Amino acid sequence: MVPLLRRRYLARLAVTSLVALGLAAGAAEAKVESNDPIKITQHDWTGQLLSARIIGEVLKKAGYNVDYVQADYLAQFAGLKTGDLHLAPEIWATTGQEALDEGVKSGKVENLGETGMMAIEEWWFPDYMKEKCPGLPDWEALKKCASAFSTPETAPKGRYLGGPVTWGGFDEERVKALDLDFEVVHAGTDAALFAELQSAYDRKAPIVLWIYAPHWAPIKYKGEFVAFPRYEPACYTDPAWGINKEATHDCGKPRGPIWKAAWAGLKDKWPGAYGTIKDVKIDNNEMGALVARVDLDGEKVEAVVDDWMAKNEARWKGWLPK
């Protein structure tokens, strides 16, 4: 039997330990400034779904509640301005810069910095199309051989297969401004876009389409981006700029960072999460490999992110609130 004094000492020690644990738990909870869910937008391409979930799962590890919300890529800015949505993990300089800049200018949206990825979105063709359209990748070759890219639905016009309408991109404006004899046809989904590429590539059928990076497609398939006149901001706003003095968008698409954008109130409501989100960085090669696991290997986004979390624990723990 434990002597009386020994029992009293153990009892005091147990109480002290419980108090210490309670204080520690309270300190951990203090980092979570609000239990309201942080609403992270999800869109219709695999890389963005992966970005959203990586950030969301890291925030969950810090104790925050997270909701994943399906949203239109450009229309999401209305929700970010009102605070109905809180975080857009991927805004591409190629297609979303104007919307992001306008949101920031309004004072209701904040640019939380670069994701670590650099965006390229442009018309792309397989190498075998050079035989059917000499002069590629120069865009002016398209003026001479549009019919080489035609399909039964668009003949004699060439067909340009664009991304889903929600992606923006100004392809119709570009075709008109550069006087290209092409019809823009939009794929319904990201998956449909690349399924059609695979089908055409296997048959060496004519195709020119919207390809973007970071992605596995420019690695898996041999081809090139069309070399349009180089983008400058004035190209999208000033008809006097560029080849066509009566139209805007007579140039290629911009290239640049992929940004993180947030409701301007996020930093005040969840300052710990705000710091974590700003710290998250993933580069093109890493994201391309993750996208390939989903799109090519058939893995679920959730499973790929869970595996990434397990293999990068020291890294994401460095992003948690200090």
N, C-alpha and C positions, 0 to 999 in steps of 0.2 A: 504493500500500500504506500502511496506517495505521502510523505509527511505533509502536515497542514501548511507550513510556510511555503513548501514547494508548490502545493496545489494553488495557493493564493497567487504566487508569482506567475504560474502558468496562466491563470485566469486573467490577470492584468495584461500579460503579454498577448493573449488572444484578443482582448478588447482593443488594445493598442493597434494590433494588426488590422482588425476590422475597420477601425477609424481611418487608418492609413489607406486601406484599400478604397474606402468610401471617398476620401479626399482625392485619390488618384482618379477614380471613376468620374468624380465631379469635374476634375481638371480636364479629362478627355472630353466630357460633354460640353465643357465651356467653349471648346473650339468650334462646336456646331452652333452658330449664332441663331439659327432658325431651323425648326424641323419641317418647315414648308418645303415641298419638293422643288429642286432645281430642274427646270424643264429644258431639256436638250433636244434640239431639232434633228430629225432624221430625214434624209432625202432618198432619191432613187438611183444611187450608184454605190457600189460595194465599198469603195474606199471611204466614203463619207460615213457609211454605217459603222465601219470599223473605228474611225476616228471618234465618232460620237460615243460608241460603247467603251472604248479605252478610257476616255476622259470620265465618263459616267461611273465606270467600275472603280477607278482610282478615287473619285469623290466618295463613293460608298465606303471604301476602306477608311476614309477619314471620318466617317460617321454621318455623312449627309444623305438625305433622301433625294432620289433622282427619279424623274419621269422622262421617258423617251417619247417624243411627240412627232408624229408624221407631219411634215410641212412642205409647202411649195418653196423652192429655192429662193426665188426673188420676192414672192409675196410674204415670206417669213418676216421681212423687215417691219411690216405693220405690227406684228405681234411683239417683236423686240422693242419697238418704240413704246408700246403700252405696258410692257412688263408681263404680258400674258405668256410670252416665251422669254427664256433667259439666256440661252447660249446657242450660237450657231458655230459649230466647231470647224467648218470649212467654208470660207468665202474666197473664191478664186479670183485673183486679179484679172484673169482672162475674161471673165464673164460677169463678175459681181462687184467690180471695183466702183462703178458709178453708184450702185445702190448702197454700198458700204459708205462711200464718201458722203452721200446725201444724208444717210442716217446719222453719221458722226456730226455733220454740220448742224443737224436739228438739235443736237445736245441730248438726244434720247437713246443713242446707241454709242457704244465704245468699241474701238478697235483694240483688242487685247494682244496684238502682236502676231508674229509669224508662227506658223505651225512647225516650221523646219522643212517644209516641202515647197518646191518651186513648180509652178503650173505652166504647162504647155497645152493648148487646145487649138487644133487647126485641122484643115482639110488634109487628109492623108490618103495615099494610094499605094497598092502593092507594087513591087519592082516590075512585075510582068507587064504592067500597064505602060511602061516606057516604050515597049515595042509597038503598042497600038497608038501611042500619043508621043511621038518624038518631041524633044524639047523640054519635057518634064525634068526637074520639078518647077521650072519657071512657070508662073501662073499664066503667062501669055500663050503657052502651048494649049491651054484649055480653050482658048478662043478659036483655035484652028481645028480641034478634034473633039468637040463636045459630044458628037455622035458616037464616039468610041466608048463613051460612058453611058449610053442610052440603055433603057430597058423597054420591054414591050409597052409598059404603061406610060413612058415619057418620050419615046421616039417621035421625032428625030432629035429632040432635046436630050442632053445628058442628064443623068440623075445624080444629085448630091444627097447622100443619106446623112441627115442631121441627127443630133441627139433629140431627146424628148423636148417638146415645145417649152416646157418650164425652165429649161436650161438657159434660154436666151441665146446670145451669140451673134445676132444680127446677120445671119446667113442670107436671108432674103434681100436685105439691104445691100449686102456685099455683091450678090449676083447682079442686081440691078445697076449698082454704081460702076461696076467693072464691065458691064455689058456682056455677061457670060450667058451663053445659050444653054442654061441649066435650069432644071426644076428642083426645088428643095423639097424633099420628102422626109418627114420626121419619124424616127423610130419611136415606138410607143414606150419602150423601157430601155434601160441600160443593157439588160440581158438580151433583148431583141436586137439591139445595135450590133453586139459582138457575135451573136449567133449568125446574123446575116453576113458579117465579115468572114466568119469561119466557112460558111457555105460557099461564098464567092471564091475565097482563097483556094479551097479544095478543088474547085472546078476551073480555076483561072478565069473566072467570069469578070466582066467589067464592074469596077466599084471605085468610088471615091467617097470618103465618109469622114465623120467627126471622130478623131482619135485624140485621146488626152493622156498626159503623163502627170503624176506617177500612175502607172498602170503596167500590166504585164503585156498588153498587146504590141507595143512598139518593140518589145524584146522577143516575143514569140514569132512575129511575122516580119518578113523582110519588106521594107518599103520606106517611103519618105514623106515628109510634110511638104505640101505645096509652098513654094516661095512667093508669097504675095508681097506687094510693096510693104515696107516695114511700118509697123504701127507707130503713130505718134498721137497724143491726146487730141490734137486739132483735127485729125482724120475723122473723128466721131462727132465733131461739133461744128466744123468750119468747111462749107462746101468749097471754098477757095483753095483749101489745102489739097494737094495731090493731083492725080491724073484727071479726074472728072471734076471740073470746076462748078458743076451744078448739083453735086450730090455729096453727101457724107458717106463714110464707111467704104471708101475706095482704097482699102489697105487690108493687111492681115489682122489677125486678132492679137491683142496685147499678150505679153508674157510677164510673169512676175510671181510674187509670193502667194501662198495660200494662207489667208488670215483667219484668226479667231475673232468673232464678233459677239458682243453681249449687250443685253439691256443695261443702260447706264446705271441703274440702281443696284446691280449685282454686287458691286464692290462695297456698298454700304450695308446691304442685308446679309451677305455671306462673305465677309472679307477674307476668311481663311480659304474658302473655295476659290475666290478671285485670284489669290496668289498661286494656288495650285494650278489652275487653268493656264495662267500666264507661263508657268514653268514647263508645261508639257511640250515636248519636241519629238518629232518623228521625221525621218528623211525619206526621200523618194524611193530609194532602194528597199528600205525596210517595209514601207507601205506597199510597194509593188509586189513583194514576196507574200505579204499577208493577203492581198487581193487575189493573187494566183491560187492560194490555198482554198479560197471560197469559190472562185469562178471556174477554176480548172480542175481542182481536186474534189470539189463537191462538199467541202466541210461547211458547217454552220458558222455564221458570224460569231455567235455566242461561244462556240467551242474554240475557235481561233483566238478570240480575245482572252478566254480563260487560260489557254496555253501560254499566250504572251505574258499574262500577268504572273503566271507561275515561274516563267523563265527570266523575268525582268524585275523581280521583287526589289532588289537593292536600288534599282533605277527609279521605279515609281514611288518608293518610300521617300526618296530624296525630294519628290515633288509635294509631299504632304505638308500641311500647315506646321510651322515650327513652333 
